[in-house]
Amino acid sequence: MFENLIEVLKQNPRKIVFTEGNDPRILSATERLLKEGFLEPVLVGRVEEVDAAAKEGGFNIEGAQIYDPATYAGMDEMVEKMVELRKGKMTEEECRAALQKGNYFGTMLVKTEKADALLGGATYSTADTVRPALQLIKTRPGNNIVSSSFIMVREHENKENEMLCMGDCAINIDPKEDDLVEIAIESAKTAKVFGIDPKVAMLSYSTKGSGSGENVDKVRNATEKIKEKAPELDVDGELQFDAAVSPVVAEKKCKGSKVAGRANTFIFPDISAGNIGYKIAQRLGGFDAYGPVLQGLNAPINDLSRGCNAEEVYVMAIITAALKE
């Protein structure tokens, strides 16, 4: 998977902003990216602090751009642009203060096209990464929400690696019917970026009317709306997980479905099911989980876990940059 993404990036190198430039995990990934040459890292932070942290950790970051909000030459223009974007919601003084923080400053570097993508969250919370993105980058035309998915990979020795996409496991707590429509369509787009031909299962505790209730209706209605909005997409629902993945069960419960029994893109009815589901696949199923990959924004912005390691930073940098259209 990553070899294919790297080849794409080699053909079109992109700049990626790291909002926590002095973090050792970021610096380790930066050294590796600089050496391999298919991404241009941009580090946000005080130059002397970033250099000192790199020296202390033994990381060679020569060639990386380091932007310090306190000394950034284009700050006045950046403040003016942010005031325009936050018109009536933030004053000039509030915008200037926000731009001293790495999350807002880094997001504005992407907004002003000084960089192509952003990866944050090594020390910032998910909310602190997503909030500036919503306020400044904003959602793409036709999108009303930001959602997320995880790419799940299970390696096999003697056959092709297994890849799945799961959404939304990290952002939307209790998505409404129309939110599920958007999550499914965006997750299918994400799946395609990673070489998955999406067969989308809209998951429920019911298969084709075997159960009832508001949550079943929500998933069933969302499925019908997806078919109308994206008729080219292979999608089916509502499906229980066994019907989605087992050809034997699918044959009994929903014969003739293009998705049931062979699904590879799973849309959960709420964040509880999604979060539990991907972690079961990770911990008991032997899948590696990559994400969350944020979806629906005008530019690639992604969030790290605060417990991440340098390898995860490196991988998420590749994933994030590859999402640039």
Kinemage of the C-alpha trace (Angstrom):
@kinemage 1
@onewidth
@group {chain A} dominant
@subgroup {mainchain}
@vectorlist {calphas} color= white
{ca met a 1} P 0.000 0.000 0.000
{ca phe a 2} L 2.633 2.519 1.056
{ca glu a 3} L 4.925 1.713 -1.872
{ca asn a 4} L 2.127 2.749 -4.236
{ca leu a 5} L 1.447 5.965 -2.314
{ca ile a 6} L 5.154 6.817 -2.201
{ca glu a 7} L 5.407 6.348 -5.978
{ca val a 8} L 2.524 8.814 -6.409
{ca leu a 9} L 4.262 11.327 -4.135
{ca lys a 10} L 7.584 10.935 -5.945
{ca gln a 11} L 5.857 12.089 -9.120
{ca asn a 12} L 4.433 15.137 -7.330
{ca pro a 13} L 6.302 16.015 -4.095
{ca arg a 14} L 4.174 17.902 -1.586
{ca lys a 15} L 4.782 20.050 1.463
{ca ile a 16} L 3.356 18.849 4.759
{ca val a 17} L 3.118 20.961 7.929
{ca phe a 18} L 3.842 19.431 11.328
{ca thr a 19} L 2.283 21.656 13.999
{ca glu a 20} L 4.527 20.350 16.805
{ca gly a 21} L 7.945 20.860 15.261
{ca asn a 22} L 10.034 20.237 18.362
{ca asp a 23} L 8.473 16.877 19.261
{ca pro a 24} L 11.054 14.041 19.004
{ca arg a 25} L 8.602 11.785 17.150
{ca ile a 26} L 7.990 14.496 14.564
{ca leu a 27} L 11.720 15.133 14.219
{ca ser a 28} L 12.467 11.436 13.735
{ca ala a 29} L 9.847 11.172 10.984
{ca thr a 30} L 11.131 14.422 9.448
{ca glu a 31} L 14.674 13.057 9.227
{ca arg a 32} L 13.385 9.966 7.433
{ca leu a 33} L 11.206 11.948 5.018
{ca leu a 34} L 14.069 14.303 4.167
{ca lys a 35} L 16.355 11.366 3.471
{ca glu a 36} L 13.805 9.676 1.202
{ca gly a 37} L 12.933 12.912 -0.586
{ca phe a 38} L 9.312 12.434 -1.644
{ca leu a 39} L 7.819 14.879 0.913
{ca glu a 40} L 8.919 18.330 2.060
{ca pro a 41} L 8.434 18.692 5.835
{ca val a 42} L 7.552 22.109 7.282
{ca leu a 43} L 8.052 22.349 11.042
{ca val a 44} L 6.200 24.891 13.181
{ca gly a 45} L 8.012 26.145 16.285
{ca arg a 46} L 10.741 28.370 17.640
{ca val a 47} L 13.806 27.740 15.489
{ca glu a 48} L 16.205 27.472 18.418
{ca glu a 49} L 13.892 25.044 20.253
{ca val a 50} L 13.428 22.845 17.170
{ca asp a 51} L 17.177 22.807 16.488
{ca ala a 52} L 17.948 22.038 20.145
{ca ala a 53} L 15.431 19.178 20.232
{ca ala a 54} L 16.852 17.766 16.993
{ca lys a 55} L 20.396 17.952 18.349
{ca glu a 56} L 19.397 16.337 21.636
{ca gly a 57} L 17.657 13.463 19.830
{ca gly a 58} L 20.400 13.051 17.244
{ca phe a 59} L 18.098 13.866 14.315
{ca asn a 60} L 19.458 15.382 11.119
{ca ile a 61} L 16.762 17.782 9.881
{ca glu a 62} L 18.956 19.842 7.576
{ca gly a 63} L 16.801 21.021 4.690
{ca ala a 64} L 13.538 21.174 6.627
{ca gln a 65} L 11.721 24.496 6.645
{ca ile a 66} L 11.065 25.816 10.152
{ca tyr a 67} L 8.433 28.512 10.614
{ca asp a 68} L 8.229 30.400 13.882
{ca pro a 69} L 4.916 32.264 14.311
{ca ala a 70} L 6.680 34.880 16.462
{ca thr a 71} L 9.031 35.901 13.632
{ca tyr a 72} L 7.031 34.939 10.529
{ca ala a 73} L 7.464 37.693 7.924
{ca gly a 74} L 3.973 37.292 6.479
{ca met a 75} L 2.124 37.446 9.792
{ca asp a 76} L 0.248 40.697 9.098
{ca glu a 77} L -1.125 39.306 5.829
{ca met a 78} L -1.990 36.046 7.573
{ca val a 79} L -3.868 37.896 10.322
{ca glu a 80} L -5.754 39.922 7.721
{ca lys a 81} L -6.759 36.738 5.896
{ca met a 82} L -7.888 35.055 9.108
{ca val a 83} L -9.967 38.084 10.132
{ca glu a 84} L -11.690 37.828 6.755
{ca leu a 85} L -12.325 34.102 7.236
{ca arg a 86} L -13.597 34.593 10.795
{ca lys a 87} L -15.543 37.775 10.043
{ca gly a 88} L -17.828 38.701 12.913
{ca lys a 89} L -16.540 35.779 15.015
{ca met a 90} L -12.975 36.781 15.929
{ca thr a 91} L -11.362 40.198 16.233
{ca glu a 92} L -7.972 41.071 14.751
{ca glu a 93} L -6.426 40.803 18.206
{ca glu a 94} L -7.970 37.365 18.777
{ca cys a 95} L -6.776 36.166 15.369
{ca arg a 96} L -3.231 37.397 16.019
{ca ala a 97} L -3.195 35.612 19.377
{ca ala a 98} L -4.551 32.370 17.858
{ca leu a 99} L -1.890 32.439 15.137
{ca gln a 100} L 0.863 32.278 17.758
{ca lys a 101} L -0.298 28.702 18.348
{ca gly a 102} L 1.040 25.977 16.101
{ca asn a 103} L -2.356 24.481 15.265
{ca tyr a 104} L -3.855 27.735 13.928
{ca phe a 105} L -0.618 28.917 12.326
{ca gly a 106} L -0.067 25.590 10.572
{ca thr a 107} L -3.642 25.505 9.313
{ca met a 108} L -3.246 28.981 7.844
{ca leu a 109} L -0.053 27.882 6.065
{ca val a 110} L -2.222 25.334 4.261
{ca lys a 111} L -5.018 27.858 3.680
{ca thr a 112} L -2.585 30.351 2.129
{ca glu a 113} L -1.066 27.550 0.003
{ca lys a 114} L 2.351 27.707 1.651
{ca ala a 115} L 1.857 23.985 2.230
{ca asp a 116} L -0.332 21.231 0.802
{ca ala a 117} L -1.316 19.279 3.905
{ca leu a 118} L -1.122 19.262 7.707
{ca leu a 119} L -0.519 16.637 10.361
{ca gly a 120} L -1.063 17.511 14.024
{ca gly a 121} L -2.085 15.953 17.293
{ca ala a 122} L 1.195 14.630 18.713
{ca thr a 123} L 0.480 16.904 21.684
{ca tyr a 124} L -2.713 18.689 20.584
{ca ser a 125} L -6.111 17.074 21.187
{ca thr a 126} L -8.261 15.975 18.243
{ca ala a 127} L -10.521 18.966 18.865
{ca asp a 128} L -7.537 21.328 18.711
{ca thr a 129} L -6.604 19.919 15.299
{ca val a 130} L -10.118 19.728 13.847
{ca arg a 131} L -11.413 23.108 15.129
{ca pro a 132} L -8.955 25.310 13.145
{ca ala a 133} L -9.531 23.131 10.089
{ca leu a 134} L -13.301 23.654 10.298
{ca gln a 135} L -12.929 27.380 10.913
{ca leu a 136} L -10.290 28.110 8.256
{ca ile a 137} L -10.035 25.301 5.690
{ca lys a 138} L -13.758 24.513 5.918
{ca thr a 139} L -15.678 21.670 4.307
{ca arg a 140} L -15.730 21.059 0.566
{ca pro a 141} L -18.751 22.258 -1.442
{ca gly a 142} L -21.500 19.711 -0.966
{ca asn a 143} L -20.128 18.505 2.364
{ca asn a 144} L -21.764 19.502 5.641
{ca ile a 145} L -19.599 17.594 8.102
{ca val a 146} L -16.071 16.393 8.702
{ca ser a 147} L -15.928 12.638 9.118
{ca ser a 148} L -13.216 10.035 9.431
{ca ser a 149} L -12.231 6.526 8.497
{ca phe a 150} L -9.526 4.035 9.365
{ca ile a 151} L -7.630 1.998 6.808
{ca met a 152} L -7.164 -1.493 8.208
{ca val a 153} L -4.350 -3.684 6.849
{ca arg a 154} L -3.655 -7.325 7.651
{ca glu a 155} L -0.460 -8.776 6.208
{ca his a 156} L -0.267 -12.290 4.779
{ca glu a 157} L 2.897 -14.183 3.937
{ca asn a 158} L 1.730 -16.121 0.908
{ca lys a 159} L -0.999 -13.903 -0.518
{ca glu a 160} L -1.925 -10.271 -1.061
{ca asn a 161} L -2.421 -8.135 2.042
{ca glu a 162} L -6.001 -7.676 3.179
{ca met a 163} L -7.286 -4.078 3.282
{ca leu a 164} L -10.500 -2.634 4.698
{ca cys a 165} L -11.940 0.817 5.334
{ca met a 166} L -14.012 1.613 8.439
{ca gly a 167} L -15.916 4.816 9.219
{ca asp a 168} L -16.803 6.843 11.182
{ca cys a 169} L -14.846 5.639 14.201
{ca ala a 170} L -13.514 8.916 15.596
{ca ile a 171} L -15.440 12.123 14.857
{ca asn a 172} L -19.250 11.959 14.645
{ca ile a 173} L -20.769 10.645 17.866
{ca asp a 174} L -24.330 9.970 16.722
{ca pro a 175} L -24.570 10.751 13.001
{ca lys a 176} L -27.966 11.556 11.554
{ca glu a 177} L -29.336 9.885 8.463
{ca asp a 178} L -27.876 12.449 6.062
{ca asp a 179} L -24.561 12.364 7.936
{ca leu a 180} L -24.326 8.614 7.315
{ca val a 181} L -24.850 9.284 3.613
{ca glu a 182} L -21.918 11.683 3.583
{ca ile a 183} L -19.718 9.403 5.729
{ca ala a 184} L -20.325 6.476 3.378
{ca ile a 185} L -19.588 8.407 0.178
{ca glu a 186} L -16.474 10.052 1.632
{ca ser a 187} L -15.199 6.761 3.080
{ca ala a 188} L -15.581 5.148 -0.339
{ca lys a 189} L -13.439 7.942 -1.821
{ca thr a 190} L -10.811 7.377 0.874
{ca ala a 191} L -10.849 3.633 0.205
{ca lys a 192} L -10.113 4.275 -3.482
{ca val a 193} L -7.047 6.381 -2.618
{ca phe a 194} L -5.586 3.292 -0.952
{ca gly a 195} L -6.381 0.947 -3.802
{ca ile a 196} L -9.565 -0.519 -2.321
{ca asp a 197} L -12.458 -1.037 -4.751
{ca pro a 198} L -15.177 -0.035 -2.267
{ca lys a 199} L -18.046 -2.381 -1.531
{ca val a 200} L -19.888 -0.477 1.160
{ca ala a 201} L -21.832 -2.192 3.937
{ca met a 202} L -24.159 -0.014 6.007
{ca leu a 203} L -23.981 -1.841 9.319
{ca ser a 204} L -26.779 -2.445 11.802
{ca tyr a 205} L -28.093 -5.016 14.259
{ca ser a 206} L -30.609 -5.875 11.545
{ca thr a 207} L -30.299 -7.411 8.076
{ca lys a 208} L -32.968 -6.391 5.567
{ca gly a 209} L -35.712 -5.973 8.129
{ca ser a 210} L -34.807 -8.788 10.525
{ca gly a 211} L -34.844 -6.179 13.314
{ca ser a 212} L -36.697 -2.940 13.851
{ca gly a 213} L -36.290 0.415 15.533
{ca glu a 214} L -35.202 4.003 14.860
{ca asn a 215} L -31.551 3.059 14.420
{ca val a 216} L -32.450 0.425 11.829
{ca asp a 217} L -34.628 2.925 9.958
{ca lys a 218} L -31.780 5.447 9.995
{ca val a 219} L -29.347 3.031 8.350
{ca arg a 220} L -31.915 1.692 5.871
{ca asn a 221} L -33.011 5.181 4.794
{ca ala a 222} L -29.401 6.357 4.512
{ca thr a 223} L -28.647 3.415 2.222
{ca glu a 224} L -31.466 4.381 -0.133
{ca lys a 225} L -30.264 7.985 -0.223
{ca ile a 226} L -26.705 6.853 -1.046
{ca lys a 227} L -28.011 4.809 -3.978
{ca glu a 228} L -29.757 7.917 -5.306
{ca lys a 229} L -26.840 10.276 -4.693
{ca ala a 230} L -24.020 7.951 -5.810
{ca pro a 231} L -25.603 5.330 -8.118
{ca glu a 232} L -22.155 4.164 -9.271
{ca leu a 233} L -21.278 3.011 -5.736
{ca asp a 234} L -21.722 -0.613 -4.664
{ca val a 235} L -23.587 -0.202 -1.360
{ca asp a 236} L -26.082 -2.282 0.580
{ca gly a 237} L -27.831 -2.120 3.917
{ca glu a 238} L -28.990 -2.465 6.458
{ca leu a 239} L -26.624 -5.397 7.086
{ca gln a 240} L -25.413 -7.205 10.167
{ca phe a 241} L -21.671 -7.710 10.178
{ca asp a 242} L -21.867 -11.443 9.476
{ca ala a 243} L -24.064 -10.836 6.444
{ca ala a 244} L -21.590 -8.201 5.250
{ca val a 245} L -18.515 -10.457 5.370
{ca ser a 246} L -19.672 -14.095 5.177
{ca pro a 247} L -20.726 -15.401 1.753
{ca val a 248} L -22.576 -18.258 3.463
{ca val a 249} L -24.658 -15.915 5.642
{ca ala a 250} L -25.164 -13.491 2.760
{ca glu a 251} L -26.547 -16.287 0.582
{ca lys a 252} L -29.184 -16.994 3.227
{ca lys a 253} L -30.063 -13.442 4.275
{ca cys a 254} L -29.641 -11.285 1.164
{ca lys a 255} L -29.174 -13.360 -1.952
{ca gly a 256} L -28.138 -11.441 -5.047
{ca ser a 257} L -26.469 -8.543 -3.207
{ca lys a 258} L -23.327 -7.114 -4.846
{ca val a 259} L -21.963 -6.214 -1.399
{ca ala a 260} L -23.155 -8.747 1.173
{ca gly a 261} L -20.566 -11.431 1.834
{ca arg a 262} L -17.755 -9.438 0.225
{ca ala a 263} L -17.867 -5.983 1.857
{ca asn a 264} L -14.589 -4.134 2.420
{ca thr a 265} L -15.832 -0.688 3.438
{ca phe a 266} L -17.882 -0.651 6.629
{ca ile a 267} L -20.038 2.252 7.796
{ca phe a 268} L -21.041 2.068 11.457
{ca pro a 269} L -24.287 3.582 12.781
{ca asp a 270} L -22.534 5.565 15.539
{ca ile a 271} L -19.127 6.232 17.044
{ca ser a 272} L -19.517 3.641 19.817
{ca ala a 273} L -19.977 0.823 17.306
{ca gly a 274} L -17.248 2.216 15.046
{ca asn a 275} L -14.642 2.712 17.741
{ca ile a 276} L -15.298 -0.712 19.250
{ca gly a 277} L -15.405 -2.353 15.816
{ca tyr a 278} L -12.071 -1.129 14.489
{ca lys a 279} L -10.334 -1.883 17.781
{ca ile a 280} L -11.678 -5.449 17.796
{ca ala a 281} L -10.290 -5.862 14.268
{ca gln a 282} L -6.992 -4.384 15.439
{ca arg a 283} L -6.545 -6.285 18.695
{ca leu a 284} L -8.187 -9.626 17.930
{ca gly a 285} L -8.150 -9.711 14.137
{ca gly a 286} L -4.502 -8.808 13.640
{ca phe a 287} L -5.157 -5.717 11.519
{ca asp a 288} L -2.956 -2.625 11.652
{ca ala a 289} L -5.090 0.518 11.913
{ca tyr a 290} L -4.047 3.671 10.031
{ca gly a 291} L -5.934 6.833 10.854
{ca pro a 292} L -8.193 8.470 11.617
{ca val a 293} L -8.179 9.884 8.100
{ca leu a 294} L -10.257 13.082 8.156
{ca gln a 295} L -12.726 13.473 5.281
{ca gly a 296} L -14.756 16.281 3.747
{ca leu a 297} L -12.293 19.172 4.178
{ca asn a 298} L -10.984 21.434 1.420
{ca ala a 299} L -7.417 20.285 2.120
{ca pro a 300} L -5.806 17.221 3.736
{ca ile a 301} L -5.670 17.723 7.513
{ca asn a 302} L -5.093 14.743 9.786
{ca asp a 303} L -4.878 14.039 13.486
{ca leu a 304} L -2.333 11.894 15.309
{ca ser a 305} L -2.897 10.025 18.525
{ca arg a 306} L -1.031 11.653 21.400
{ca gly a 307} L 0.363 8.193 22.128
{ca cys a 308} L 1.769 7.818 18.607
{ca asn a 309} L 5.319 6.795 17.802
{ca ala a 310} L 7.683 8.038 15.074
{ca glu a 311} L 6.700 5.234 12.680
{ca glu a 312} L 3.037 6.232 12.955
{ca val a 313} L 3.946 9.873 12.263
{ca tyr a 314} L 5.863 8.794 9.162
{ca val a 315} L 2.999 6.629 7.887
{ca met a 316} L 0.330 9.252 8.582
{ca ala a 317} L 2.434 11.870 6.788
{ca ile a 318} L 2.418 9.688 3.669
{ca ile a 319} L -1.325 9.053 3.974
{ca thr a 320} L -2.126 12.730 4.525
{ca ala a 321} L -0.043 13.990 1.613
{ca ala a 322} L -1.478 11.311 -0.684
{ca leu a 323} L -4.975 12.693 -0.073
{ca lys a 324} L -4.081 15.951 -1.823
{ca glu a 325} L -6.068 16.080 -5.046
